[in-house]
Amino acid sequence: QVQLVESGGGLVQPGESLRLSCAASGRILSLNNMYWHRQAPGKERELVATITRAGDTNYAVSVKGRFTISRDNAKSTVYLQMNNLKPEDTAVYYCNLGGLFWGQGTQVTVSS
């Protein structure tokens, strides 16, 4: 049974930063591509960032240059560093392992 647990969300002001973490059970994280998605109220879930097994990364246009995805295979954890946050980044953020397993999500709210 794969478990993913996200943490690090919260309420911040525009321009501030947050770092999300996603811890995976077992040692399977290193074997899979990892993804961060987000879903804002009334909108579909969208892919925000990807990191492959090899460490290659890709980002949605809306977050490129502001967000950074990284992984620590020894800790079975993937991170999403979010800088210069904007109100439109407000959403529930989910991590995904291998396109198959989802975490429970963590709320990010950007508001003045």
N, C-alpha and C positions, 0 to 999 in steps of 0.2 A: 504494500500500500504506500503510494507516494504521497507525502504531505509537503505542502508549500505554505510557509507562514510569512506574510508581509508585515513590515513595521516601518515606522518613521514618518508616517503621515501627520498632518496637523493643520493648524490655521496660521498663515503667515501673511505679511503685507506684500504688495507688489514690489518686485526688485529683490526680495529676500530669497534664501536658498533652503532646500531640504534635501536630505539623502534618504532614499527608501532602501530597505533591505528585504531580501527574500531568501529565507533559509529553507533548504530542501532536506528531507529526511534521507538517510543513507548516503551513499557515495556515488549517486547516479548523475549528479549535476554535471560532472566533468565530461560525461558521455553524450551530452545533449546540447542542442541550441537552446538558448533561453530568450524569452521575450518579456517586454513590459507593454501592457495595453492600458488604456484608460477608457472610462465611460462617464460622460457628463450627463446630467439629468436631461431626459428627453432625447438623447442622442444615442447612436449606435456605438458599440465598443470599437475603438480604433487602436491599431498598432502604433506604438510610440518608438520603441527601440528594440534592436535585435543584437545579440552577440552569439557568434557561432562557437562550435567546439574549438576551433582554431584561434578564436579571439577576434575575428573580424566583426566590425560593428556597422550598423546601419540605423538611420533615424528618419522619422517623419520630418517633412519640410518645416512643419510648425515649431519643432523643438530643436532643430539642428543648430549647433553652435551654443546652445544653452544647456542641454542635457547630455550627460555622459553615462553610458552603461559600462559596467565592468563586472568581473567575476573573480572570486577567490575559491578555486576548486578545493583547496585544502580545508576550507571552512564550509564547503557546500553552500555558498551564498553568492547571490548576484545582487548588484547594487544599481541604483539609478540616482546619480547626482543631478539635482535640478537647480540651476542658477537663474537669476534674473526672472523669477516667476511672475506670471501675468494672470490676471483674473480669468482669462480663457483657459488656463491650465487647471482650473478647478474641476475635479472629477474623482471618482474612485479608481485607484490604480491597482492593477492586477499583474502578477507575474505568471508566466506560463512556461512549463517545461516541455520541450520537445513537441509543442503543438498539441499536447494531449492532456496535461494536468494543470489545474488552475489553483491559485491561492484564493483566500477569502476576500482579499481586497483591503486597501487602506485608503482612507479619505484624505484628500488634499484640497484645502480651501485657501484660495488667494483672494484676500479682500482687505480694503483699507477701512 
